[in-house]
Amino acid sequence: MFTLIKREIEDHIVYFIGAVIVAAILIALLLSLSTIYTFESKERPLLLVLAIPVILALVLGFSGMGVSQMYTDRNRKISAFLSSLPVTRGQILIARIIAGILAILIVLLPLTVTAKILWRLFAPPIPIFPGLIFDLSVTAFLMAFACYCLGLQTGWTSSRITPTLGGLVLTCILVPLIVVKGFGLQIKIILIVFIIASLIRTWQKFKSTVL
């Protein structure tokens, strides 16, 4: 299993490098926002303008990673080769999903730790919304993972353009749910149900398709 995960990381190293870069940018923006009181008012919109495309690139990037993993597998016959070894299809798919989760955590874990530290340093002593950072982090992880699962689900095809565009369109439909539902329990349940359904569908397609 470790070898399979290592292979997935090496084959899609560009996404992990991108995850590190995005994490660094988001942490820099967070540090800047934490000292916003030192900025002039004209600089505040600039931070938001910079943050929006970075966050969109993060969400769409994970969807693209899922598409890339499945598309590369299908066209290079990677699973067909691995199946000749003492490896099951389930192990191949699990290793792929673990690699995707690791890429998501590369972004979110440092960001969450930084936010927690800044919260303790700069937040007022009144314990308002003590679980806010946790809720934001969990929702962000579920949303990123849901978009990644969309990529897995739409990427198993011989054509790259169609699943990529389809995954991006579905991702753009999924993300606004946060605006509608916020970061509470409802959005978490919706995303978890969506993730489970996507993984089941992906597994059914993966195990029934000729490698």
MOSULWO-V115564 format. One record per pair of residues at least 12 apart in sequence whose C-alpha atoms are under 7 Angstrom apart, sorted by sequence separation. I is the first residue (numbers start at 1). J is the second residue. D is the distance in whole Angstrom. If there is no record, write none. Layout:
I,J,D  I,J,D
This chain:
154,167,6  151,167,6  116,133,7  150,167,6  29,47,7  147,171,6  112,137,7  22,54,7  104,144,7  139,183,6  146,191,7  153,198,6  149,195,7  136,183,6  135,183,6  143,191,7  146,194,7  150,198,7  153,201,7  139,188,6  142,191,6  146,195,5  149,198,6  153,202,5  15,65,7  149,199,7  152,202,7  62,144,7  66,148,5  70,152,6  74,156,6  65,148,7  66,149,7  74,157,7  75,158,6  19,103,6  23,107,5  27,111,6  63,147,5  67,151,4  71,155,5  74,158,7  22,107,7  59,144,6  62,147,6  63,148,4  66,151,4  67,152,5  70,155,5  71,156,6  20,106,6  62,148,5  65,151,7  66,152,4  70,156,5  71,157,6  16,103,6  19,106,6  20,107,6  27,114,7  63,150,6  64,151,6  67,154,6  68,155,7  71,158,7  4,92,7  8,96,6  19,107,6  23,111,7  59,147,7  63,151,4  67,155,4  66,155,7  71,160,7  1,91,7  5,95,5  9,99,6  4,95,6  5,96,7  8,99,6  1,95,7  5,99,6  67,163,7  67,164,6  64,164,7  63,167,6  63,168,7  60,168,7  89,207,7  80,211,5  79,211,6  77,211,7
